[in-house]
Amino acid sequence: MILSAFDQFWELIWGAIALKPEAFQQIITLNDGVLLALLIVLLAGLSRAIGQGIVLFLNRVKPLNLTQNY
């Protein structure tokens, strides 16, 4: 049976967090492994942007201040 990266999602995630080389090798060799890695990177970026947006909102930073600095 051919397993895809989505079938072993949590196992691969915890292996990558623990920096186990076997997890990274499995991600490379499994079907849809690269797609899974790209999806995780996109979700991490989105999560970070949402978190920063919440902090900026709580600190009452005005959007105009953000555009004037660049």
Secondary structure, DSSP 8 states (H G I E B T S, - for coil): ---BTTTTHHHHHHHHHTT-HHHHHHHHHSBTHHHHHHHHHHHHHHHHHHHHHHHHHHTT--HHHHHHT-
